[in-house]
Amino acid sequence: MGNMKGMSAVLSILVIDENHIRASIIEAGLREAGHQRVSVVHDVKAVAQRIGEIAPDVIIIDLENPNRDTLEHFFSLSKAVQRPIAMFVDRSDGTMIDKAVQAGVSAYVVDGMKKERIKPIMDMAIARFNAFARLERELEQAKGELEDRKIIEKAKGILMKTRGLSEPEAYQLLRTSAMNRNQRLIDIAQSLITASELLGPNQ
């Protein structure tokens, strides 16, 4: 692990560009920036399959004058692959820019592609993608924790009602049971709720 010169050396990058000259400019720009693992696909139709084979970390799409169908195709691809995607187009209208954002394209660059801009834009795409992915994870986690809290509250309520305990006592009983059975508190709470539902309203 001596070479910590950054992840850039090992990033696998897929360049999608029907124009061979432009593709080679992008590839040269990436290699100059220290990226060795660059694959290029010229055939737009075969893209999905190639993404499966290469499993790239980052995808750069360069489209000269894309029609709507081509753009829509790449937007749906972007939703599916869950990778940072930087898309260069020579021109675009507002609705397409909105759609690019909705599709999760991390960087959508409208005035075409210049060699020296490739690396900063790609870096931005990766950073944005990572920030977005982290946000989604945190939201999921927060949702899960909220659900857990509701379940624990409900279980405490059942113990308070059926055993005449105070709230701290009910919580302590749940914790002790969890520790004794080597289970998570949330699992004990859930079991208690299930059992109380099975026993019906006459507890």
C-alpha positions as CSV (number, residue, x, y, z in Angstrom):
1,M,0.0,0.0,0.0
2,G,3.0,2.3,-0.5
3,N,1.4,4.1,-3.3
4,M,-1.2,6.3,-1.7
5,K,-0.8,8.9,-4.5
6,G,-4.6,9.0,-4.4
7,M,-7.3,6.8,-5.8
8,S,-6.9,8.5,-9.2
9,A,-4.4,5.9,-10.3
10,V,-6.7,3.0,-9.9
11,L,-10.0,4.5,-11.0
12,S,-11.6,2.7,-13.9
13,I,-13.0,5.1,-16.3
14,L,-15.3,4.4,-19.3
15,V,-15.5,7.0,-22.0
16,I,-18.5,6.8,-24.4
17,D,-18.0,8.8,-27.6
18,E,-19.0,8.0,-31.1
19,N,-16.5,10.5,-32.4
20,H,-13.0,8.8,-32.4
21,I,-11.1,12.0,-32.5
22,R,-12.9,13.5,-29.5
23,A,-12.7,10.2,-27.7
24,S,-8.9,10.1,-28.1
25,I,-8.7,13.7,-26.8
26,I,-10.6,12.8,-23.7
27,E,-8.5,9.7,-23.2
28,A,-5.3,11.7,-23.6
29,G,-6.6,14.2,-21.0
30,L,-7.3,11.5,-18.5
31,R,-4.0,9.7,-19.0
32,E,-2.2,13.0,-18.6
33,A,-4.1,13.4,-15.3
34,G,-2.7,10.1,-14.2
35,H,-5.6,7.8,-15.0
36,Q,-4.4,4.6,-16.5
37,R,-7.5,2.5,-16.6
38,V,-9.4,4.1,-19.4
39,S,-11.8,2.2,-21.7
40,V,-13.4,3.8,-24.7
41,V,-16.7,2.7,-26.3
42,H,-17.6,4.2,-29.7
43,D,-20.7,2.1,-30.3
44,V,-23.5,3.9,-28.3
45,K,-25.9,0.9,-28.8
46,A,-23.6,-1.5,-27.0
47,V,-23.0,0.7,-24.1
48,A,-25.1,-1.1,-21.5
49,Q,-23.4,-4.4,-22.1
50,R,-19.9,-2.9,-22.0
51,I,-20.7,-1.2,-18.7
52,G,-21.6,-4.6,-17.3
53,E,-18.3,-6.0,-18.6
54,I,-16.0,-3.2,-17.5
55,A,-17.9,-2.2,-14.3
56,P,-16.3,1.3,-14.4
57,D,-16.0,3.6,-11.4
58,V,-16.8,6.6,-13.4
59,I,-18.4,7.1,-16.8
60,I,-17.8,10.0,-19.2
61,I,-20.3,10.5,-22.0
62,D,-19.4,12.9,-24.8
63,L,-22.2,13.6,-27.3
64,E,-21.8,16.1,-30.1
65,N,-25.3,16.8,-31.2
66,P,-27.5,14.3,-29.4
67,N,-31.1,14.0,-30.3
68,R,-33.7,13.6,-27.5
69,D,-33.9,9.8,-27.9
70,T,-30.1,9.5,-27.4
71,L,-30.2,11.7,-24.3
72,E,-33.2,9.9,-22.9
73,H,-31.4,6.6,-23.5
74,F,-28.4,7.8,-21.5
75,F,-30.6,9.3,-18.7
76,S,-32.3,6.0,-18.2
77,L,-28.8,4.3,-18.2
78,S,-27.6,6.8,-15.6
79,K,-30.5,5.9,-13.3
80,A,-29.7,2.2,-13.7
81,V,-25.9,2.2,-13.3
82,Q,-25.6,4.2,-10.0
83,R,-22.1,5.5,-10.9
84,P,-20.7,9.1,-11.1
85,I,-21.5,10.2,-14.7
86,A,-20.1,13.3,-16.4
87,M,-21.9,14.1,-19.6
88,F,-20.6,16.6,-22.2
89,V,-23.0,17.9,-24.9
90,D,-22.4,20.6,-27.4
91,R,-25.8,22.1,-26.9
92,S,-28.9,21.4,-24.9
93,D,-32.2,22.9,-23.8
94,G,-33.5,23.6,-20.3
95,T,-35.8,20.6,-20.2
96,M,-32.9,18.3,-21.0
97,I,-30.8,19.8,-18.3
98,D,-33.6,19.2,-15.8
99,K,-33.9,15.6,-17.0
100,A,-30.1,15.1,-16.6
101,V,-30.3,16.2,-13.0
102,Q,-33.3,14.0,-12.3
103,A,-31.5,11.0,-13.9
104,G,-28.6,11.5,-11.5
105,V,-26.1,12.7,-14.0
106,S,-23.4,14.2,-11.6
107,A,-22.0,16.7,-14.1
108,Y,-23.8,17.9,-17.2
109,V,-21.6,20.2,-19.3
110,V,-23.3,22.0,-22.1
111,D,-20.7,23.9,-24.1
112,G,-18.8,20.8,-25.2
113,M,-15.6,19.3,-24.1
114,K,-12.1,20.8,-23.7
115,K,-9.2,18.7,-22.7
116,E,-8.1,20.7,-19.7
117,R,-11.6,20.7,-18.2
118,I,-12.0,16.9,-18.2
119,K,-10.2,16.2,-15.0
120,P,-11.8,18.9,-12.8
121,I,-15.2,18.1,-14.1
122,M,-14.7,14.4,-13.5
123,D,-13.5,15.1,-10.0
124,M,-16.6,17.2,-9.4
125,A,-18.8,14.5,-10.7
126,I,-17.3,11.9,-8.3
127,A,-17.5,14.3,-5.4
128,R,-21.2,15.2,-6.1
129,F,-22.0,11.5,-6.6
130,N,-20.4,10.6,-3.3
131,A,-22.1,13.4,-1.4
132,F,-25.5,12.4,-2.9
133,A,-24.9,8.7,-2.1
134,R,-23.9,9.6,1.5
135,L,-27.0,11.8,1.9
136,E,-29.3,8.9,0.7
137,R,-27.6,6.5,3.2
138,E,-28.0,9.0,6.1
139,L,-31.7,9.4,5.2
140,E,-32.2,5.7,5.1
141,Q,-30.5,5.4,8.5
142,A,-32.5,8.2,10.0
143,K,-35.7,6.6,8.8
144,G,-34.7,3.3,10.3
145,E,-33.8,4.9,13.6
146,L,-37.2,6.7,13.7
147,E,-39.0,3.4,13.1
148,D,-37.0,1.7,15.8
149,R,-37.8,4.5,18.3
150,K,-41.5,4.1,17.6
151,I,-41.4,0.4,18.1
152,I,-39.5,0.8,21.4
153,E,-42.0,3.4,22.6
154,K,-44.9,1.1,21.8
155,A,-43.2,-1.8,23.6
156,K,-42.7,0.4,26.7
157,G,-46.3,1.4,26.6
158,I,-47.4,-2.2,26.6
159,L,-45.2,-3.0,29.7
160,M,-46.4,0.2,31.5
161,K,-50.0,-0.8,30.9
162,T,-49.8,-4.6,31.6
163,R,-47.3,-4.6,34.4
164,G,-47.9,-1.1,35.9
165,L,-44.4,0.0,35.4
166,S,-43.1,3.5,35.1
167,E,-41.4,4.5,31.8
168,P,-37.8,4.1,33.0
169,E,-38.7,0.7,34.6
170,A,-40.3,-0.4,31.3
171,Y,-37.2,0.6,29.4
172,Q,-34.9,-1.0,31.9
173,L,-36.9,-4.3,31.7
174,L,-36.5,-4.2,27.9
175,R,-32.8,-3.6,28.1
176,T,-32.2,-6.3,30.7
177,S,-34.2,-8.8,28.6
178,A,-32.2,-7.9,25.5
179,M,-28.9,-8.4,27.4
180,N,-30.0,-11.6,29.0
181,R,-31.1,-13.1,25.7
182,N,-28.1,-11.5,23.8
183,Q,-30.5,-9.8,21.4
184,R,-30.9,-6.3,20.2
185,L,-33.3,-4.0,22.1
186,I,-35.3,-3.4,19.0
187,D,-35.8,-7.2,18.5
188,I,-37.1,-7.7,22.0
189,A,-39.5,-4.7,21.6
190,Q,-40.8,-6.1,18.3
191,S,-41.3,-9.6,19.8
192,L,-43.2,-8.0,22.7
193,I,-45.5,-6.1,20.4
194,T,-46.1,-9.2,18.3
195,A,-46.9,-11.3,21.4
196,S,-49.2,-8.7,22.7
197,E,-51.0,-8.5,19.3
198,L,-51.4,-12.3,19.4
199,L,-52.7,-12.2,22.9
200,G,-55.4,-9.8,21.9
201,P,-56.9,-6.8,23.6
202,N,-57.6,-8.5,27.0
203,Q,-54.2,-8.3,28.5
